[in-house]
Amino acid sequence: MDWAQITLTIPEGLDVARLVGVNDILLRIIEERFDARITLRGQQIDILGDALEIQVLTALFTDMIQLLEEGKTVTPEELIQSIDLIRHGELTPAILREDILLTYRGRAVRAKTGGQKRYVDAIRSNTVTFAIGPAGTGKTYLAMAMAVAALKRKEVNRLILTRPVVEAGEHLGYLPGTLNEKIDPYIRPLYDALFDLTDMEKGILQIEQGVIEIAPLAYMRGRTLNDSFIVLDEAQNTTPDQMKMFLTRLGFGSKMVITGDVTQMDLPKRISGLLTVRSILEGIDDVAFIELTGKDIVRNSLVQRIVAAYESAEEREEL
């Protein structure tokens, strides 16, 4: 091992306690993930370890200090993500601080992983973007944040959010209520995400005015969608014919994002339009395919471990 030593200087006026975290939690996270000796003396950080590890640690502490000087905080979750980004050489953590949208509560929505950053950039650069990955990777939420931001900037005139209605265990005909009441549970997650991003009262008004439309995929048939930002969620539950139907709704001045998780199909024959579309469209200009993985999961860390366990079971052909 090629050992080296370096001393980093903490700027005057910067509280060292903010750098190490409450009860030194940030420092402990760093020590657990690096084979290096880290010592804090006054306004100095002494690092002894492998030369490559020192390079990563230097970049990490520099980024943390920059963030703190901007008056922001470093959370344990953000620190872990930063370590992964720097280690894999994907991006600098600072790149992920570009806000996509400021919600009505004042919370910034931004990409939190390298995969999510590539996804957001693909949406900006392409007319049609496919995002394929497991639960918790932000596929739907980021697409809707980009849609709401585009509407606010008047880049489009309306948002169209849609999902296929596929029964999973219960038949629609057996459920009580009118057709709309039966369909509502299938598209309710889209309402939840929308009202998390924008004020509910304003969102309901925009729905009533037709500026925002949330509807089952079947309602898209026969239409041409111009000047719209269109999000198709749960696309793994589309048939190949439904996928073709949806994609050919694209009109002038519009953008489409299609999201799905091919491991969670509810189709009876498991012939998914999301599985077949890549071989048909890959390589066509202005169409992008983004693969998100367990590394991009930003929910409870247990979700990441659950997804990994299922992937391992599938590799062993246990499922």
FIKOLPA-237276 format. One record per residue (C-alpha): x, y, z; residue number from 1; chain. Coordinates in nm, 2 decimals, always signed. Example, Ala and Ser with C-alpha at 12.3 -4.5 7.8 and 13.67 -1.06 7.14 Angstrom:
<fibas>
xx:yy:zz:num:chaine
+1.23:-0.45:+0.78:1:A
+1.37:-0.11:+0.71:2:A
</fibas>
This chain:
<fibas>
xx:yy:zz:num:chaine
+0.00:+0.00:+0.00:1:A
+0.13:+0.34:-0.10:2:A
+0.09:+0.55:+0.22:3:A
+0.07:+0.92:+0.23:4:A
-0.02:+1.21:+0.46:5:A
-0.19:+1.54:+0.41:6:A
-0.31:+1.83:+0.62:7:A
-0.62:+2.02:+0.53:8:A
-0.70:+2.36:+0.67:9:A
-1.05:+2.44:+0.79:10:A
-1.14:+2.81:+0.72:11:A
-1.14:+3.05:+1.01:12:A
-1.49:+3.11:+1.14:13:A
-1.62:+2.77:+1.03:14:A
-1.75:+2.57:+1.33:15:A
-1.57:+2.24:+1.33:16:A
-1.87:+2.08:+1.51:17:A
-2.08:+2.13:+1.20:18:A
-1.81:+1.95:+1.00:19:A
-1.81:+1.64:+1.22:20:A
-2.18:+1.64:+1.29:21:A
-2.39:+1.59:+1.60:22:A
-2.21:+1.35:+1.83:23:A
-1.94:+1.32:+1.56:24:A
-2.18:+1.12:+1.34:25:A
-2.04:+1.25:+1.01:26:A
-1.69:+1.18:+1.11:27:A
-1.78:+0.83:+1.21:28:A
-1.95:+0.76:+0.88:29:A
-1.63:+0.87:+0.70:30:A
-1.40:+0.66:+0.93:31:A
-1.62:+0.35:+0.87:32:A
-1.59:+0.39:+0.49:33:A
-1.22:+0.47:+0.46:34:A
-0.90:+0.29:+0.55:35:A
-0.73:+0.60:+0.68:36:A
-0.65:+0.77:+1.01:37:A
-0.83:+1.11:+1.04:38:A
-0.73:+1.35:+1.32:39:A
-0.88:+1.69:+1.39:40:A
-0.66:+1.95:+1.56:41:A
-0.80:+2.30:+1.59:42:A
-0.87:+2.42:+1.24:43:A
-0.67:+2.13:+1.08:44:A
-0.75:+1.79:+0.95:45:A
-0.46:+1.54:+0.94:46:A
-0.52:+1.24:+0.71:47:A
-0.29:+0.94:+0.70:48:A
-0.36:+0.65:+0.47:49:A
-0.35:+0.51:+0.12:50:A
-0.27:+0.77:-0.15:51:A
-0.58:+0.70:-0.35:52:A
-0.80:+0.71:-0.03:53:A
-0.64:+1.05:+0.06:54:A
-0.74:+1.19:-0.28:55:A
-1.10:+1.09:-0.23:56:A
-1.10:+1.22:+0.13:57:A
-0.95:+1.55:+0.02:58:A
-1.23:+1.59:-0.24:59:A
-1.49:+1.49:+0.02:60:A
-1.38:+1.73:+0.29:61:A
-1.34:+2.02:+0.04:62:A
-1.69:+1.96:-0.08:63:A
-1.83:+1.95:+0.28:64:A
-1.64:+2.27:+0.37:65:A
-1.78:+2.45:+0.06:66:A
-2.13:+2.34:+0.15:67:A
-2.10:+2.46:+0.51:68:A
-1.95:+2.80:+0.40:69:A
-2.27:+2.84:+0.19:70:A
-2.47:+2.82:+0.51:71:A
-2.61:+2.48:+0.43:72:A
-2.58:+2.16:+0.64:73:A
-2.45:+1.81:+0.56:74:A
-2.69:+1.53:+0.65:75:A
-2.57:+1.17:+0.70:76:A
-2.76:+1.06:+0.39:77:A
-2.61:+1.33:+0.18:78:A
-2.26:+1.24:+0.31:79:A
-2.30:+0.88:+0.21:80:A
-2.42:+0.98:-0.14:81:A
-2.13:+1.21:-0.17:82:A
-1.88:+0.94:-0.08:83:A
-2.03:+0.71:-0.34:84:A
-2.02:+0.97:-0.61:85:A
-1.66:+1.07:-0.54:86:A
-1.54:+0.71:-0.51:87:A
-1.69:+0.61:-0.84:88:A
-1.58:+0.92:-1.01:89:A
-1.92:+0.98:-1.16:90:A
-1.98:+1.34:-1.06:91:A
-1.88:+1.60:-0.80:92:A
-2.15:+1.62:-0.53:93:A
-2.18:+1.99:-0.60:94:A
-2.33:+1.91:-0.94:95:A
-2.63:+1.75:-0.77:96:A
-2.71:+2.08:-0.59:97:A
-2.88:+2.22:-0.90:98:A
-3.24:+2.27:-0.81:99:A
-3.51:+2.13:-1.04:100:A
-3.80:+2.28:-0.86:101:A
-3.87:+2.47:-0.54:102:A
-4.19:+2.33:-0.40:103:A
-4.47:+2.55:-0.26:104:A
-4.33:+2.46:+0.09:105:A
-3.99:+2.60:-0.01:106:A
-3.82:+2.26:-0.04:107:A
-3.57:+2.22:-0.32:108:A
-3.62:+1.91:-0.54:109:A
-3.29:+1.79:-0.70:110:A
-3.12:+1.48:-0.82:111:A
-2.95:+1.30:-0.54:112:A
-2.75:+1.03:-0.72:113:A
-2.54:+1.01:-1.04:114:A
-2.81:+0.80:-1.20:115:A
-3.08:+1.05:-1.11:116:A
-2.86:+1.33:-1.25:117:A
-2.83:+1.15:-1.58:118:A
-3.20:+1.10:-1.58:119:A
-3.28:+1.47:-1.53:120:A
-3.02:+1.57:-1.80:121:A
-3.18:+1.32:-2.04:122:A
-3.52:+1.47:-1.99:123:A
-3.38:+1.81:-2.06:124:A
-3.20:+1.70:-2.38:125:A
-3.45:+1.46:-2.54:126:A
-3.82:+1.47:-2.65:127:A
-3.88:+1.11:-2.52:128:A
-3.71:+0.96:-2.22:129:A
-3.75:+0.62:-2.07:130:A
-3.65:+0.56:-1.70:131:A
-3.64:+0.20:-1.60:132:A
-3.55:+0.10:-1.24:133:A
-3.66:-0.03:-0.91:134:A
-3.89:+0.13:-0.65:135:A
-3.75:+0.43:-0.47:136:A
-3.52:+0.56:-0.74:137:A
-3.73:+0.87:-0.80:138:A
-3.84:+0.78:-1.15:139:A
-4.20:+0.93:-1.12:140:A
-4.12:+1.20:-0.87:141:A
-3.84:+1.36:-1.07:142:A
-4.04:+1.33:-1.39:143:A
-4.33:+1.51:-1.23:144:A
-4.10:+1.78:-1.08:145:A
-3.95:+1.84:-1.43:146:A
-4.31:+1.86:-1.56:147:A
-4.43:+2.11:-1.30:148:A
-4.11:+2.32:-1.35:149:A
-4.17:+2.32:-1.73:150:A
-4.53:+2.44:-1.68:151:A
-4.41:+2.72:-1.44:152:A
-4.16:+2.84:-1.70:153:A
-4.44:+2.83:-1.96:154:A
-4.24:+2.59:-2.18:155:A
-4.56:+2.38:-2.21:156:A
-4.93:+2.47:-2.18:157:A
-5.04:+2.16:-1.98:158:A
-4.93:+1.85:-1.80:159:A
-5.07:+1.51:-1.87:160:A
-5.01:+1.24:-1.61:161:A
-5.12:+0.89:-1.69:162:A
-5.10:+0.53:-1.58:163:A
-5.24:+0.20:-1.72:164:A
-5.52:+0.05:-1.51:165:A
-5.42:-0.31:-1.45:166:A
-5.60:-0.51:-1.19:167:A
-5.38:-0.68:-0.93:168:A
-5.59:-0.91:-0.72:169:A
-5.93:-0.74:-0.74:170:A
-6.16:-0.70:-1.05:171:A
-6.28:-0.35:-1.12:172:A
-6.63:-0.48:-1.17:173:A
-6.64:-0.62:-0.82:174:A
-6.54:-0.29:-0.66:175:A
-6.81:-0.05:-0.54:176:A
-6.88:+0.29:-0.69:177:A
-6.89:+0.46:-1.03:178:A
-6.63:+0.39:-1.30:179:A
-6.43:+0.71:-1.19:180:A
-6.44:+0.60:-0.83:181:A
-6.31:+0.25:-0.93:182:A
-6.03:+0.40:-1.13:183:A
-5.93:+0.66:-0.87:184:A
-5.71:+0.43:-0.65:185:A
-5.50:+0.34:-0.96:186:A
-5.41:+0.70:-1.03:187:A
-5.41:+0.83:-0.67:188:A
-5.03:+0.80:-0.65:189:A
-5.00:+1.06:-0.93:190:A
-5.22:+1.30:-0.73:191:A
-5.01:+1.24:-0.42:192:A
-4.69:+1.33:-0.60:193:A
-4.85:+1.63:-0.77:194:A
-4.98:+1.78:-0.44:195:A
-4.64:+1.73:-0.28:196:A
-4.49:+1.94:-0.55:197:A
-4.75:+2.21:-0.58:198:A
-5.01:+2.37:-0.36:199:A
-5.32:+2.14:-0.34:200:A
-5.57:+2.42:-0.39:201:A
-5.38:+2.55:-0.69:202:A
-5.34:+2.20:-0.83:203:A
-5.71:+2.12:-0.80:204:A
-5.79:+2.45:-0.98:205:A
-5.54:+2.37:-1.26:206:A
-5.70:+2.02:-1.29:207:A
-6.05:+2.18:-1.32:208:A
-5.92:+2.42:-1.58:209:A
-5.76:+2.14:-1.78:210:A
-5.41:+2.27:-1.73:211:A
-5.32:+1.95:-1.55:212:A
-5.48:+1.62:-1.65:213:A
-5.45:+1.29:-1.46:214:A
-5.62:+1.00:-1.63:215:A
-5.59:+0.63:-1.71:216:A
-5.39:+0.54:-2.02:217:A
-5.70:+0.43:-2.21:218:A
-5.81:+0.79:-2.22:219:A
-5.52:+0.88:-2.44:220:A
-5.64:+0.68:-2.74:221:A
-5.72:+0.89:-3.05:222:A
-5.57:+1.21:-2.92:223:A
-5.28:+1.43:-3.04:224:A
-5.10:+1.59:-2.75:225:A
-4.94:+1.93:-2.85:226:A
-4.75:+2.17:-2.62:227:A
-4.77:+1.92:-2.33:228:A
-4.54:+1.75:-2.08:229:A
-4.67:+1.39:-2.06:230:A
-4.56:+1.14:-1.80:231:A
-4.66:+0.77:-1.83:232:A
-4.61:+0.60:-1.50:233:A
-4.60:+0.22:-1.43:234:A
-4.52:+0.16:-1.80:235:A
-4.43:-0.20:-1.73:236:A
-4.80:-0.27:-1.72:237:A
-4.86:-0.16:-2.08:238:A
-4.89:-0.41:-2.36:239:A
-4.68:-0.35:-2.67:240:A
-4.99:-0.22:-2.85:241:A
-5.06:+0.03:-2.57:242:A
-4.70:+0.15:-2.57:243:A
-4.72:+0.22:-2.94:244:A
-5.05:+0.39:-2.90:245:A
-4.91:+0.61:-2.62:246:A
-4.59:+0.71:-2.81:247:A
-4.78:+0.80:-3.12:248:A
-4.99:+1.06:-2.92:249:A
-4.68:+1.28:-2.92:250:A
-4.76:+1.62:-3.08:251:A
-4.56:+1.94:-3.16:252:A
-4.39:+2.11:-2.87:253:A
-4.43:+1.82:-2.63:254:A
-4.21:+1.61:-2.42:255:A
-4.27:+1.26:-2.29:256:A
-4.13:+1.07:-1.99:257:A
-4.20:+0.70:-1.95:258:A
-4.12:+0.53:-1.62:259:A
-4.15:+0.17:-1.50:260:A
-4.00:-0.12:-1.31:261:A
-3.99:-0.44:-1.51:262:A
-3.96:-0.65:-1.20:263:A
-4.32:-0.54:-1.09:264:A
-4.54:-0.64:-1.37:265:A
-4.91:-0.71:-1.31:266:A
-4.99:-0.81:-1.67:267:A
-5.14:-1.16:-1.69:268:A
-4.92:-1.28:-1.97:269:A
-4.62:-1.07:-1.87:270:A
-4.56:-0.94:-2.22:271:A
-4.48:-0.58:-2.14:272:A
-4.45:-0.29:-2.38:273:A
-4.17:-0.15:-2.17:274:A
-3.97:-0.47:-2.23:275:A
-4.00:-0.46:-2.60:276:A
-3.98:-0.09:-2.67:277:A
-3.60:-0.06:-2.62:278:A
-3.51:-0.30:-2.90:279:A
-3.74:-0.11:-3.13:280:A
-3.65:+0.25:-3.04:281:A
-3.29:+0.24:-2.91:282:A
-3.06:+0.44:-3.13:283:A
-3.33:+0.68:-3.26:284:A
-3.23:+1.04:-3.21:285:A
-3.41:+1.24:-2.94:286:A
-3.51:+0.92:-2.76:287:A
-3.32:+0.83:-2.44:288:A
-3.31:+0.52:-2.22:289:A
-3.19:+0.56:-1.86:290:A
-3.13:+0.26:-1.63:291:A
-3.16:+0.33:-1.26:292:A
-3.03:+0.08:-1.01:293:A
-3.03:+0.01:-0.64:294:A
-2.76:+0.27:-0.60:295:A
-3.01:+0.53:-0.70:296:A
-3.27:+0.44:-0.43:297:A
-3.32:+0.74:-0.20:298:A
-3.59:+0.60:+0.03:299:A
-3.52:+0.43:+0.36:300:A
-3.19:+0.24:+0.33:301:A
-3.38:-0.08:+0.41:302:A
-3.55:-0.04:+0.07:303:A
-3.21:-0.06:-0.10:304:A
-3.13:-0.38:+0.09:305:A
-3.47:-0.53:+0.01:306:A
-3.42:-0.46:-0.37:307:A
-3.07:-0.61:-0.36:308:A
-3.20:-0.92:-0.18:309:A
-3.47:-0.97:-0.45:310:A
-3.22:-0.92:-0.73:311:A
-2.99:-1.19:-0.57:312:A
-3.28:-1.43:-0.54:313:A
-3.37:-1.38:-0.91:314:A
-3.01:-1.44:-1.01:315:A
-3.03:-1.77:-0.81:316:A
-3.35:-1.84:-1.00:317:A
-3.54:-1.87:-0.67:318:A
-3.82:-1.64:-0.79:319:A
</fibas>
